[in-house]
Amino acid sequence: MTEMSRIAVVGASLAGLRAVEFIRRAKFEGELVLIGDEEHLPYDRPPLSKEVLRGEWASERLSLRRKSYDDLNVDLVLGRRAVSLDTETREVGLEGGDAVPFDGLLIATGGQVRELPNQPRIAGIHTLRTLDDSLAIRAALAAKPRVAVIGAGFIGAEVAASARQLGLEVTMIEALETPLEQTLGPRIGAVLREVHERRGVRVHCGRRVRGFGGSDRVESVLLDDGTKVDCDLVVVGIGVSPSVSWLEGSGVDLEDGVRCDATLAASVPGIVAAGDVASWYNPLFEERMRVEHWTNAVEQARHVVSSLLATPGEAKPFESVPMFWSDQFDIKIQGVGRPKPTDELVLAGGTPESEKFIALYGRAGRLVGAVAFNRPPKLIQLRMLIGKRGGLDEALKIAES
Ligand SMILES: Cc1cc2nc3c(=O)[nH]c(=O)nc-3n(C[C@H](O)[C@H](O)[C@H](O)COP(=O)(O)OP(=O)(O)OC[C@H]3O[C@@H](n4cnc5c(N)ncnc54)[C@H](O)[C@@H]3O)c2cc1C
């Protein structure tokens, strides 16, 4: 193990907390500090667009740690934003003026929601990333508003599904011709659209937002083809960007997040990154990627701790098959790998019409991705096959078995 007496972790959420737990499990006995800008103890985000929004779960259920924090012997600095990093003196600067010294630094600041250009600051327009965002939307849903969701990515589609499950009138607006076209391709995007339309969501695809009606409170969304979507509540879900502004000028290389090597090490020695904020070279797919999914944050947290504590030159690459899930209505969607719209697409193990099937994505005969609708067990096998650089033929047998 490398010599370090103080490790700072910035970002007190999934990747940050799990990293702290793995650091202690690795028998690191030095000082450990976890810095987060939210007031809450670390909590889980996936239910924010599902159970919390529908009023089924109280926020206490989201805690990411059931046991006491005392066992971790960690200095929890919550409600404080890191605003700067000095890589010479090795200190994280906090809002308000304090500085936290470190030998090793783990960056886990995740992502922050994007807003539309000219998004007005009027009542009724929300974004969703935090518990407070989710509770505010949930409170607004109680008034039975007409809901417009802008963006049909996973978060937008989950919000639309949750609102519809509450019996509300919901319209979903997407700039692409089909939802998730750039990741899953137009065929699977069309299936997602149909899932929503069958359950009463109005969907406008290939349409951009031109503006909003209403002066103090939102009354409508205006689309580029002249359509006016009357609504009382808008949720903008157009993606996130990595939270790295506090690192600008620090000497840590940034490129779509913290630019890491294959071991998750940043460009400055002793500094690593994990979770939604980390862009790294994944040798399995021979490409640089940044993944915004729960499983990746946990797996990277585990790996990055071994990279941080390794003696120089001994850290191992993080070769991973990304994995996600999304719950929309009664459909459990799960995906593995790195599908691209240009991949060969084979449907197996059911049909889109039955809403139970698996989409396999192949590149030069190799399986590179799979997305299952209501077929959970197969995905674990397919994930392993992708990890072994297995072929599309073998995948087809698994999917059809
Ligand atoms: C509504 C919602 C639903 C989701 N559903 C799913 C799902 O169904 N399946 C799935 O696979 N994934 C889902 N995800 C994604 C998953 O939750 C994320 O991948 C995961 O939270 C990433 O963890 P992270 O720790 O890297 O980043 P984050 O969870 O974003 O945590 C980063 C933390 O750092 C803090 N921070 C940022 N900047 C600073 C700073 N300068 N100083 C101090 N603190 C800072 C942030 O406030 C935040 O608390 C969902 C995400 C959301 C928002």
The ligand as an ORCA input file, in Angstrom:
! r2SCAN-3c Opt
* xyz 0 1
  C     -33.704     10.838    -10.653
  C     -32.633      9.837    -10.962
  C     -32.976      8.517    -11.238
  C     -31.993      7.575    -11.565
  N     -32.362      6.306    -11.847
  C     -31.414      5.394    -12.197
  C     -31.795      4.068    -12.526
  O     -32.974      3.702    -12.501
  N     -30.816      3.202    -12.873
  C     -29.492      3.572    -12.937
  O     -28.637      2.735    -13.310
  N     -29.104      4.826    -12.610
  C     -30.036      5.744    -12.245
  N     -29.664      7.024    -11.923
  C     -28.228      7.388    -11.994
  C     -27.491      7.153    -10.674
  O     -28.238      7.602     -9.581
  C     -26.161      7.873    -10.771
  O     -25.387      7.209    -11.741
  C     -25.420      7.912     -9.428
  O     -26.120      8.698     -8.506
  C     -24.007      8.471     -9.623
  O     -23.402      8.590     -8.398
  P     -22.216      9.617     -8.160
  O     -21.874      9.482     -6.710
  O     -21.176      9.433     -9.183
  O     -22.820     11.071     -8.453
  P     -24.010     11.853     -7.765
  O     -25.049     10.911     -7.288
  O     -24.401     12.932     -8.725
  O     -23.345     12.529     -6.481
  C     -22.428     13.563     -6.551
  C     -22.520     14.347     -5.244
  O     -21.495     15.328     -5.227
  C     -22.050     16.564     -4.829
  N     -21.216     17.640     -5.363
  C     -21.142     18.084     -6.649
  N     -20.262     19.086     -6.757
  C     -19.743     19.278     -5.516
  C     -18.778     20.180     -4.981
  N     -18.136     21.076     -5.760
  N     -18.498     20.119     -3.654
  C     -19.117     19.188     -2.859
  N     -20.037     18.330     -3.309
  C     -20.347     18.366     -4.618
  C     -23.442     16.530     -5.427
  O     -24.310     17.471     -4.833
  C     -23.839     15.091     -5.114
  O     -24.330     14.976     -3.814
  C     -30.624      7.975    -11.591
  C     -30.280      9.313    -11.314
  C     -31.275     10.231    -11.010
  C     -30.888     11.653    -10.728
*
